[in-house]
Amino acid sequence: MELLDVNTLAFLVFFGFMAAFIDSVVGGGGLISIPALMWTGLPPLTVLGTNKVAAVMGAFTSFVTFVRSGKVDGWLIRRLFPISLIGSGVGVVTVRLIPSEFLRPLVVVMLVLVLIYSICKKDWGKESTYQGMSAKLLALSCLVAFTFGFYDGFFGPGTGSFLLFAFLMVGFDFLGAAANARALNFASNISAAVLFSYFGIVDFAHAIPMGLAMIVGAWCGAHVALSKGAGYVRPLFIVMTTVLIGKQLFELFK
């Protein structure tokens, strides 16, 4: 593993911290970490694999932090976690065979709908109305976990936003939705990181320092969210969803 120069190392640490700080709450950290890795000159596919290996370190940190806070629904996540993990693995295998870019227009439409709904429902997510899972709702949740797990391994942008939105739809408040979304996002990150590593599409010289910075960023971001509550998570969610839409539109029409 070739050592990085000091400037590149500092660059990766800074942007890794910022990406994980945001990603630990509402997702979207890839908007920061992926361009940062691309600026270092890595090949595009290696950038995706390297980002996943780094991101899984931050995702683990935020996941543990939210679990310790009691905001993660253990009963539900124990059932959805392996499904999200499997879905992501299928997505990684698929993206090596089929170009992922055809998904971009659909992602833009979905993100716009999520944003509009979240803005119009002003009191949505302030208080939890979640009363548990019926058999039908659990089956639907399993399908959602697999679908967004697959999407994260196959393409990725907006996964955190979609997962958070899904948990809001079943009655969690913004903070509870963020905590449970991070748990499933951690599952999809594990699977993707392992498979990208297996296929040799990871530059560990870049992934490790960025990942260590992401551990610190994720810890700080999760603790800020827990201390400030839903009033902090909701506007950040709206801002990051708007940025995601802009990024996808730019990529679509450039």
N, C-alpha and C positions, 0 to 999 in steps of 0.2 A: 504494500500500500504506500503510494507516494505521498510524502508530506506536503502540505499546502504552505504557501508563503503567508506572512503575517497579515497582509492586507486582505487576501481572500478569506482567511480564517475569521478576521474581524467582521468582514462583510456577511459571511454566513451566520455568524453568531447573532449579529444585530437583527437581521431579517428573520432568522429562525425564532428568536424571542418574540418579535412583533406578530409573526404569523400564528404562533401557538397561543399567544395572549387572546387574540380574537377568536381563533378556532375553538378554544376550550369552552367558549360560551355559545356561540351561534354558528360555528362552522365558517367556511370561507377563507381559512388560512392559506389554502393553496393559491389564492390570488396574489399572495405575497411571496410564498416560498418557491413556487414554480418559476416565476419570472426571475427571481434571484438566482436560482440554479442554472437557468438558461443563460444568464449573463456571464456565468463562469466558463461557458463554452462547451458544456456537456451535450452529447447528442440528445435529441428530443425524447426518445424512448427511455434512455438512461436517466434523464431528468425525472420522468414519472416514477420509475422504480426507486431512485434515490430519495425522492420526496416522500414516498410511502414509508420507507425504512426510517427516515427522520421523523415523520409525522406520527408513527406508531408510538414513539417514545413520549411525545407530548400528549397523545391521546390516552395513553396508560396513566399518566400523571393526573390529568383532569378527571378521568374515570374513577380513580382511587379517591381523589379529593371529594368528588360528589357522593360516592358510596359512603365515605366516613361521615358526611354531613347528614345522611339519612334521606337525601332527596331522590335517590334511585329506588324504584320499585323492584325489589329483589325477586319477588315471585314472577313478575312479568318478564324481567330481563333474563332470568335463568331460562326461560322458554324461547325467547326471541334471539338471544345472543348466538347460539350455534347456527340458527337459520341464516342470520345476517352473515356470519362467517363463511358458510357454504356458498351463499349467493355471490359474495365477493370473489371467491375462488373461481367460480364458474365464469364470472365477468372477466377476470384476468386472462384465463385460458382463451376466452372468446375474442378478446381485443387483439390477441396475437394473430388471429385468423381473419378478422373482419375490421375494416377501418371504423373508428368510433364517431367520425365527424358528422355522419348523417343524423345523429341524435341532437345536434346543436339547436336547430329550429324548434324542435319539440321542447327542449329544456327552457328556451326563452319564453315560450308560451306558458309553460307551467310556472315558472318563476314570476311572471307578470300576474298570473291569477293568484298566486300565494301572496304577493305584495298587496294587490288590491283588496283582497279579503282581510288581510291583517290591518290595513289602514282603516277600512270602513268599520270593522268591529272594534271600536275604541276601547271598550271595557273587557274585551276578550283576553283571557289569560291572566287577569288580575287575581282571581281566586280559583282554586281547584274545585272542579265539580265531578272529578273522577270517582266512580262508585264501584270499580272492579270490572272484571271481564265476563261477559257471557260467552258461551261456546262459539256463537257466530262471530262475535267481535274478536275473539282470540284467533279464530281461523283467518279472519281478514287481516289482523295484525301480523300474523305469520307470513301472509302473502306480501304485505307491505315491507316487512323486514327483509325477505328474500329479494324483492324487487329492487329496493334501494341499496342492498348489499351488492347485488349484481351490477347496478348502475355505478357504484363507487369503484368497483374493480374494473369496469369496462370503460368508464368515462370520467366521472367524479365531480365536476363542478356543481356546487349547490346541494351536495348530499346532506350536509349538516342542516341546511335550511329546510329541505324537504322532510327530514326526520323530525325536526323540531315542530314543524307544521302538523305532521301526522299525530304527534303526541298531544298537541293542543286540541286537535279534532276529537280526541277521545276524552277530553276533560281536564287534562293537567294544566296548572298555571304555567306561566312562561319559565319560571325557574325550574320547576319539576320537569317540564318538557325538555329544557336544555340539558338537564342532568341525564335523563333517560336517552336522549338523542346521542349524547356523547358516549354512552355505554355501547350502543349499537354501532356507532362510527368507529369505536375502538375495535370492535369485532371485525368489521370490514377492512380496517387498516392492517390488522394482524395477518389476515389471510392474504391480502395483496402483497404485503411486505415479504412474507415467506416465499410466495410464488415468484415474485420478481427476483428475489435473491437466488432461488433455485435455478431460474432461467439465466442467471448471470447478467441481469440488466440493472445492476446497482453499483454506484461508485461509493464505496464505504469511506474513502478519504473525505468526501464531501458530506456524506450522510451522518457520520458520527458526531462531528462538531456541531452541525446544525441541529441534530437530534438532542444533544445535551442542552443546547440553548432553548430548545422547545420544551424540555422538561421544566426549566425555570419559568418560561413564559406561560405555560399551561397552569402551573401552580399559582402564579400571580393572577392570571385571568379568572380561574375558578374561584379563588378567594374573594376577588373584587365582586364577582357576580353574587356570591353567597352573602356578602355583607350589604350589597346595595339592593338585592332582590329583583323582583319582576319589573320594577320601574326602570331599571338599568338594562335588562335583557331585551325588552320589547323594542325600544328605539334602536338599539344596536342591531337587532334582527332586521328591522326595516331598512336601516342604512346598508347593511351588508348584502341584503337581497337586491337592493337597488343597484349597488356596485356590480354584483354578479350579472344582473341583466345587461348593464352597460358593457361589461367585458364580453359577454357572449354575443351581443349585437355587433360589437367592434370586430370580433373574430369572424362573424358571419358575413359582414359586408366589406371587409378590407380587401 
